[in-house]
Amino acid sequence: MGNLLEIRAVAKNYGPVVALRNANFTVAPGEIHALMGANGAGKSTLVKILTGVISGDAGTVKLNGEEIHFTSPDNARKNGVAPVFQDPALIPDLSLRRNLRLTNTNITKFEEKIAYLGLKINLDELVSRIKLPILRMIDLARALAHDPKLLILDEITAALPANLAEVVIRVMNEEKARGNSVVFISHRLSEIGEICDRVTVLRDGIDVDSFNTSEGDEDRIVSAMLGSKITSDESKNRSVSTGKEPLLAVRGIKDGDKLVDIDFEIYPGEILGVVALEGQGQDSLFDILAGEVSAKAGEIHFSNKKVEFSHPADAIKLGISYVPGDRKTALLPQRSIRENLALTKFRELRSWNWIHQKNEDSLVDKAVSNLEIDTRASSQVKRLSGGNQQKVTIGRWITTGFDLLLCFDPTRGIDVGTKNQIYKLLSGLSAEGKSVLLFTSELREVQLVCDRAIVLYNGKVQGVFNAAKADEELLLNAAYGRN
């Protein structure tokens, strides 16, 4: 039996930036195939070419032995290729129902697939009011409603808590059992060996390795991705003194929905992890602490003073900065790296409404150097890889200065090398006496980065753990309310 998909010598350039040099990739019928690579390796570009979002500069793509040139994702779906892109492909200001009509999705089939995924959705809800994890599941249901022979999942589990990730894995296995194929892109290495039949690794726009998962382990994947073996630092395994006064104390916070009664403290120089499954109120907690929304009840104490926020500017003035889960909402995508990094300092850089260019250059150059930001596509942030976009998001607040950094899943969809850079960055901030509140959907990060961790369940703090002893099994049990 021949290959379902065959990609040969595909190349794509964006001006001076080479996204794909010479990529080769095949998928057999009834196969779950992992497409791996560091940020900027060309994975998403390859997916966009395959699904008709963009056209390649060279090479061929064959489906069932016939050469194809899809002109749009709709064209791809009609021919049995359904993508779930890394970012939700939905228009925020339209209802879900209208979004489905725009993609010629059968409403009845979509409702069947949503039920199949175990979710209930109001089709008349504005997309902008739906949380990111549910949007990812909506994208999956929409793709399944087109009955694809090839399902492409680009970093779908990165935005999902464990319970929803398990649903996605079930779907993938059931598609395989039906004889359909799945291309799965993920930075969670543990998922690859458990789920996938084969792995292809891209590096610098070229396929550098392809093998059955039974023939290689995580070390082989990482070595191929980075060109050399890289390992994460061991657990911090250090303790922050909780005998001193906390920097932040949260008492009885309620949001009128998910948060019932939240209490915790974070101390100067501490990295406090937050672990929770979907729907436990973690997003509301971060929004409240960042001044995005107001709590319905409870108190927030910062530096021994009771504080109330009516606007994010109130939190920023106190020294609380927020790196949201969706980096695109935090950046000016059409603007340069320089403008994005200096944005929060413009008031200090101005004199008579003129920007002091030398001061701005010094500020930005230091951030670029410290964060090792790739500046090859510096004119527009949207042209950067996801990892470099996240560095810019964090770097903006480092240039500003803060006492408490709120990080909501900052390594989601980021490669191993960039993750390690962010881990070291957060640890360095902690060593300087800065505090970090870190929500992560990747449980292993708690031991890698954090000093302590709290687990949210049913709107309350289910447990508080020393990070050095908080392995994935312990945290997951707590997240399910089982400890």
Secondary structure, DSSP 4 states (H G I P E B T S, - for coil): ---SEEEEEEEEEETTEEEEEEEEEEE-TT-EEEEEE-TTSSHHHHHHHHTTSS--SEEEEEETTEE----SHHHHHHTTEEEE-SS--S-TTSBHHHHHHHTT--HHHHHHHHHHTT----TTSBGGGS-HHHHHHHHHHHHHTT--SEEEEES-GGGS-HHHHHHHHHHHHHHHHTT-EEEEE-S-HHHHHHH-SEEEEEETTEEEEEEEGGG--HHHHHHHHHSS---PPPP-------SS--SEEEEEEE-SSS-SBEEEEE-TT-EEEEE--TTSSHHHHHHHHTTSS--SEEEEEETTEEE--SSHHHHHHHTEEEE-S-GGGTS-TTS-HHHHHHGGGHHHHEETTEE-HHHHHHHHHHHHHHHT---TTTT-GGGS-HHHHHHHHHHHHHHH--SEEEEESTTTT--HHHHHHHHHHHHHHHHTT-EEEEE-SSTHHHHHH-SEEEEEETTEEEEEEEGGG--HHHHHHHHTT--
